[in-house]
Amino acid sequence: MSEFLVRDARRADREEIGCMWRLLMEHHRAIDSRFTIAPDGEMKYVRHVVEMMRSANARVVVAESIESGEIVAYIMGELQPRPAIALPGLYGFISDIYVLESWRNRGVGRALYEELRRWFVNRKAIAVELYIAESNPAAQEFWHEMGLRPFLKLLHDDL
């Protein structure tokens, strides 16, 4: 039996999701100083999460501990149209995923991705895409295990 339940996020989950986003950003900042959080960043992110929950073209999914009821992870994605220069169709874009450290390597991330992937497939998406930090090898390994492969590489130059 699973230790967690995968379900759609509720408005009441927004603050816990915001805290996990902050942890995600702090993790990225520790490995790459270009990741910064604006003073009101978490508040704006929470508003964005609520907007995504309300959208018919987006989904926010959480993993909840069966024992404690605590939100231990989340994933957020949305359907986006392909640019005019590409083959027509929708693709599923994953903007964020975070699993609390104490819940990693227990199948939580995989369960969240599989649920969101099914949602994308049911809505006729033709691909799944996401950005990944070059400085985050654990995330690269996770997404490789999920079957995602590099396609484009974003290059950056601070000015």
LUMVOMI-63267 format. One record per residue: residue number from 1; x, y negated, z negated of N, C-alpha, C, CB in turn. Coordinates in pm, whole numbers, always signed. Each point is the difference from the previous one (the first is absolute). Last residue first. Glycine has a CB too. Layout:
BEGIN
  nr    n_u    n_v    n_w   ca_u   ca_v   ca_w    c_u    c_v    c_w   cb_u   cb_v   cb_w
 NUM      X      Y      Z      X      Y      Z      X      Y      Z      X      Y      Z
...
// end
This chain:
BEGIN
  nr    n_u    n_v    n_w   ca_u   ca_v   ca_w    c_u    c_v    c_w   cb_u   cb_v   cb_w
 159  +2440  -4001  +1853    +49   -127    +58    +19   -105   -107   -117    +53   +214
 158   +105   +524   -150    -35   -116    -83    +58   -125    +63     -8   +141   -208
 157   -132   +321   +456   +112    -89    -22    -49   -117    -85   +111    +67   +219
 156   -265   +472    -15    -22   -120    -82   +128    -80    -11   -181   +117   -129
 155   -118   +323   +405   +128    -61    -37    -26   -134    -63   +119   +119   +187
 154   -405   +365    -92     -6   -144    -23   +138    -48    -43   -247    +13    -64
 153    +86   +425   +367    +77    -42   -116     -5   -153     -7   +154   +204    +16
 152   -468   +239   +196    +65   -128    +22    +79    -34   -125   -182    -78   +159
 151    +38   +516   -152    -48    -40   +131    +67   -131    +40   -221   +116    -41
 150   +269   +339   -337    +30   -137    +44    -51    -25   +142   +202     -1   -149
 149   -463   +363   -138   +134    -12    +57    +23   -144    +43     -5   +241    +77
 148   -339   +102   -415    +22   -124    +74   +145     -8    +45   -183   -115   -131
 147    -21   +469   -150     -4    +19   +145    +18   -127    +81   -146   +187    -44
 146   +173    -85   -447   -140    -13    +42    -14    +12   +151    -43   -147   -198
 145   +474   +146     -3    -71   +122    -43   -146     -3    +42   +156    +20   -195
 144    +97   -407   +267    +49   +105    +90    -71   +132    -33   +226   -116    +22
 143   -304   -241   -307    -74    -16   +125    +47   +101   +105    -31   -242    -52
 142   +256   +240   -368   -142    +31    -17    -73     -5   +134     +8    -93   -233
 141   +444    -45   +225    -14   +145    -14   -147    +41    -12   +227     +9   -110
 140   -127   -468   +111    +29    +57   +132    -18   +152     -3   +161   -188    +47
 139   -195    -42   -452   -118    -23    +84    +22    +59   +139    -54   -209   -129
 138   +417   +222   -162   -106    +87    -52   -127    -14    +83    +98    -19   -232
 137   +281   -265   +322    +10   +136    +53   -107    +95    -52   +242    -38    +20
 136   -178   -499    +43    -77    +87    -88     +3   +145    +53   -149   -195    -66
 135   +323   -220   +278    +74    +19   -125    -70    +95    -98    +93   -228    +30
 134   -281    +87   +391   +123    +74    +30    +76    +35   -127    +14   -117   +221
 133   -550    +41   -201   +125    -71    -29   +119    +90    +30   -115   -137   -178
 132   -371   +150   +428    +73    +63   -109   +132    -74    -19   -108   +226    +48
 131   -428   -252   +204   +136    -51    -15    +65    +70   -117    -65   -225    +97
 130   -335   +431   +234    +30    -73   -123   +141    -56     +9   -157   +147   -133
 129   -276   +157   +422   +123    -77     -4    +15    -68   -136    -10    -36   +249
 128   -286   +435    +69    +19    -62   -131   +135    -70     +4   -141   +176   -122
 127   -242    -19   +529   +133     +8    -61     -5    -62   -139   +112    -10   +226
 126   -497    +39    +54    +86    +84    +83   +141    +15    -57   -132    -73   +196
 125   -406     -9   -394   +134    -60    +14    +86    +97    +80    -21   -128   -221
 124   -463   +177    +80    +57     +6   +136   +131    -75    +17   -230    +20    +80
 123    -44    +84   -484    -36   -127    +65    +71    -17   +133    -36   -100   -225
 122   +115   +481    -49   -146     -6    +13    -48   -127    +68    -17   +139   -205
 121   +479    -93   +103    -39    +94   +105   -151     -6    +24   +194   +150    -61
 120    -21   -401   -300    +44    -56   +128    -47    +90   +116   +202   -105   -113
 119   -276   +266   -319    -88   -114    +27    +35    -64   +135    -24    -41   -248
 118   +301   +381    +88   -129    +55    +44    -97   -113    +36    +37   +202   -147
 117   +372   -331    -42    +20    +50   +136   -130    +59    +55   +243    +48    -52
 116   -229   -180   -398     -5   -117    +88    +16    +44   +146    +93   -145   -184
 115    -52   +483   -139   -136    -56     -4    -13   -119    +95    -23    +76   -239
 114   +450   +117   +182    -88    +90    +74   -144    -50     +3   +148   +189    -63
 113   +171   -427   -197    +24    -15   +144    -95    +88    +80   +241    -52    -46
 112   -255    +94   -423    -50   -131    +43    +16    -17   +150    +57    -96   -225
 111   +125   +483    +35   -146     +5     -5    -61   -132    +46    +12   +166   -189
 110   +460   -142   +145    -47    +82   +112   -153     +2     +5   +208   +143    -17
 109     -8   -353   -352    +19    -77   +123    -51    +75   +122   +198   -109   -104
 108   -204   +342   -309    -93   -113     +1    +11    -80   +129    +15    -11   -250
 107   +242   +413    +82    -96     +9   +110    -97   -116    +11    +20   +239    -26
 106   +364   -182   -276   -111    +84    -46   -110    +10   +106    +52    -65   -238
 105   +365   -221   +209    +34   +140    +25   -105    +96    -56   +242    -64     -5
 104   -282   -408   -214    +64    +35   +126    +37   +149     +4    +88   -234    +17
 103   -286    -39   -385    -89    +86    +79    +63    +41   +133   -194   -113   -107
 102   +394   -190   -217    -27   +123    -76    -89    +98    +77    +24   -133   -209
 101    +76   -305   +391   +120    +85     -6    -27   +133    -70   +138   -206     -3
 100   -530    -45   +268    +73    -23   -125   +113   +101    -13   -207    -93   -110
  99    +35    -51   +585    -29   +105    -98    +81    -33   -125    -47   +177   +180
  98   -130   -434   +311    +82     +1   -121    -51   +109    -92    +47   -248    +21
  97    -94    -11   +507    -23   +121    -79    +91    -11   -121    -63   +143   +205
  96   -128   -469   +252    +60    +22   -132    -32   +140    -51    -16   -245    -49
  95   -100    +88   +496    +73   -117    -49    +71    +27   -130   -166   -144   +113
  94    -14   +419   +346    +12    +14   -145    +84   -116    -50    -21   +255     +9
  93   -294   -160   +450   +118    -65    -57     -3    +15   -151    +10   -166   +192
  92   -233   +404   +278    -10    -16   -143   +129    -59    -53   -161   +192    -16
  91    -71   -258   +518    +97    +76    -77    -22    -30   -147   +168     -4   +189
  90   -455    -14   +322    +27    -45   -137   +115    +79    -58   -239    -65    -30
  89   +147    -61   +572    -42    +86   -110    +33    -62   -133    +33   +198   +144
  88   +180   -229   +395   -111    -45    -84    -32   +102   -109    -92   -128   +194
  87   +589    +45     +8   -119    +77    +33   -113    -42    -92   +140   +195    +82
  86   +204   -577    -38    +10   +143    -30   -126    +72    +49   +145    -48   -202
  85    -81   -432   +217   +107    +57    +83    +17   +151    -22   +114   -221     -8
  84   -429    -57   -241    -41    +11   +141   +107    +66    +87   -139   -204    -32
  83   +116   +331   -492    +20   -123    +77    -31    +24   +148   +177    -76   -164
  82   -433   +363   -207   +130     -2    +66    +15   -135    +72     +0   +254    +28
  81   -315   -217   -461     +2    +26   +144   +143     -4    +52   -231    -99    +24
  80    +90   +257   -528    +38   -119    +75     -1    +34   +149   +142    -85   -193
  79   -302   +268   -343     -1    +23   +144    +36   -130    +69   -173   +184    -20
  78   +343    -53   -487   -108    -58    +79    +14    +39   +146    -16   -191   -160
  77   +186   +302   -406    +20     -1   +145   -119    -59    +70   +145   +199    -19
  76   +115    -55   -493    -90    -92    +67    +33     +0   +149    -21   -143   -208
  75    +90   +429   -304    +43    -19   +139   -102    -91    +65   +114   +229    +11
  74    +62    -60   -550    -96    -51    +98    +65     -4   +137   -116   -137   -177
  73   +156   +344   -386    +54    -27   +133   -108    -61    +87   +164   +190    -22
  72   -236    -78   -436   +141    +36     +2    +66    -27   +135    -49   +172   -171
  71   -390   -305   -182    +36     -1   +141   +151    +21     +6   -194   -157    +66
  70   -116   +344   -478    +92   -104    +47    +22    +12   +151   +114     -2   -226
  69   -366   +302    -77    -77    -96    +78    +83   -114    +54   -193    +58   -138
  68   +319   +358   -129     -9   -132    -64    -91   -100    +71   +227    +42    -80
  67   -172   +432   +226     +7     +0   -147    -27   -138    -61   +163   +186    +17
  66   -134   -117   +456   -122    +64    -52     -2     -8   -152     -6   +156   +199
  65   +248   -509   +135    +30   +110    -90   -131    +58    -53   +222   -104    -63
  64   -187   -146   +539    -36    -23   -140    +33   +124    -81   -183   -161    +67
  63   +291   -106   +432     +7   +128    -70    -20    -33   -147   +159   +109   +172
  62   -331   -394   +289    +80    +14   -121     +4   +146    -43    -61   -234    -70
  61    -42   -114   +531    -23   +128    -66    +92     +8   -120    -68   +111   +217
  60   -151   -467   +177    +93     +6   -113    -38   +125    -78    +31   -257    -13
  59   -125    +47   +545    -31    +91   -111   +111     -8   -104   -129   +154   +154
  58   -116   -412   +328   +112    +24    -92    -45    +95   -110    +99   -228    +50
  57   -384    +32   +293   +116    +46    +76   +122    +27    -87    -87   -127   +192
  56   -334    -52   -347    -37   +127    +64   +118    +60    +74   -235    -81    +23
  55   +264   -253   -464     +7     +8   +146    -40   +138    +50   +181   -173     -3
  54   -129    +36   -466   -128    -41    +58     -5    +21   +152    -21   -167   -183
  53   +418   +251    -73   -103    +92    -47   -135    -30    +66   +121    +22   -219
  52   +239   -314   +300    +19   +126    +71   -106   +102    -43   +248    -46    +17
  51   -236   -364   -244    -43    -21   +139    +10   +129    +80    +76   -240    -14
  50    +96   +247   -420   -147     -6     -4    -55    -22   +141     +7    -92   -237
  49   +459    +76   +190    -49   +136    -26   -152     +2     +2   +206    +52   -138
  48     +4   -471   +160    +12    +73   +127    -53   +143    -15   +201   -141    +62
  47   -169   -120   -448   -109    -51    +85     -2    +74   +134    +18   -225   -110
  46   +337   +318   -175   -123    +58    -55   -120    -47    +82   +102     +7   -232
  45   +313   -197   +335     -5   +139    +44   -129    +66    -49   +251    +12     -2
  44   -152   -448   -143    -41     +1   +141    -13   +142    +53   +113   -221    +33
  43    +50   +170   -469   -138    -46     +4    -52     +2   +145    +41   -145   -206
  42   +414   +241   +136    -85   +110    -47   -147    -39     +5   +186    +79   -148
  41   +137   -414   +268     -7   +113    +92    -92   +112    -44   +227    -56    +64
  40    -74   -401   -237   -141    +40     +4    -22   +123    +90    -66   -240    -42
  39   +511    +70    -17    -60     -9   -134   -146    +45     -5   +156   -188    -45
  38   +144   +408   +421    -38   -138    -30    -64     -3   -139    -34    -53   +247
  37   +399   +412    -78   -141    -13    -37    -26   -146    -32    -10   +239    -90
  36   +392    +54   +413    -29    -93   -110   -151     -5    -24   +206   -136    +55
  35   +221   +400   +228   -137    +21    -47    -22    -92   -119     -5   +242    +82
  34   +431   -220   +108    -91    -73    +90   -146    +19    -37   +169    +24   +181
  33   +217   +200   -393    -40   -129    -57    -92    -82    +91   +214     +1   -121
  32   -137   +538    +48    +23    -98   +107    -56   -135    -46    -11   +181   +180
  31     +4   +197   -467    +87    +59   +101    +28    -94   +117    -90   +221    -65
  30   -186   -348   -306   +119    +56    -64    +96    +61   +103   -135    +45   -205
  29   -293   -207   +340    +92   -111    -31   +130    +51    -62   -197   -154    -33
  28   -153   +462   +113    +64    -43   +124    +99   -113    -24   -205    +69   +126
  27    -46    +75   -493    +86   +109    +45    +75    -41   +127   -158   +169   -101
  26   -170   -459    -56   +118     -5    -87    +99   +110    +37   -141    -96   -184
  25   -273    +93   +406    +82   -113    +44   +126    -13    -86   -207   -117    +80
  24   -105   +445   -203    +54    +32   +133    +93   -111    +47   -208   +131    +54
  23    -32   -205   -448   +105    +99    -22    +68    +40   +132   -125    +86   -201
  22   -249   -366   +230   +112    -73    -60   +117    +94    -26   -161   -163   -104
  21   -236   +356   +253    +63    -75   +109   +121    -77    -54   -223    -21   +120
  20    -44   +240   -432    +83    +96    +74    +69    -69   +117   -154   +187    -66
  19   -149   -443   -184   +118    +33    -82    +92    +97    +73   -135    -37   -209
  18   -278    -63   +413    +88   -117     +1   +127    +25    -80   -199   -146    +25
  17   -137   +470    -42    +64     +2   +131    +97   -118    +10   -202   +114   +104
  16    -63    -99   -483   +100   +107     -6    +75    +11   +133   -142   +124   -167
  15   -212   -429   +150   +112    -47    -83   +109   +107    -11   -159   -145   -130
  14   -249   +248   +370    +83   -100    +66   +120    -45    -83   -202    -74   +119
  13   -186   +391   -196   +137    +50    +12    +99   -108    +44    -94   +224    +53
  12   -391   -280    -88    +58     +8   -134   +146    +48     +2   -229    +45    -90
  11    -36    -52   +490    +37   -136    -41    +70     +1   -137   -194    -92   +132
  10   +239   +541   +131   -114    -81    -42    +50   -138    -42   -129   +206    -76
   9   +317   +230   +414    +21    -99   -106   -130    -75    -25   +245    -25    +63
   8   -238   +533   +120     +6   -138    +46    +18    -92   -120   -146    +54   +200
   7   +337   +436   -261   -129    -64    +24    +21   -139    +57   -105   +131   -186
   6   +346   +363    -26    +16   -101   +104   -138    -56    +31   +207   +115    +99
   5    +24   +138   -550   -114     -8    +90    +28   -112    +99   -163    +88   -177
   4   +488   +254   -165    -50   -131    +42   -114    +17    +99   +227   -101    -37
   3    +27   +461   -147     +6    -90   -116    -62   -137    +31   +208   +118    -77
   2   -326   +390   +301    +77   -123    +12     -8    -83   -128    -42     +2   +247
   1    +11   +547   -205    -84   -119     +0    +88   -125     +0   -183   +125   -122
// end
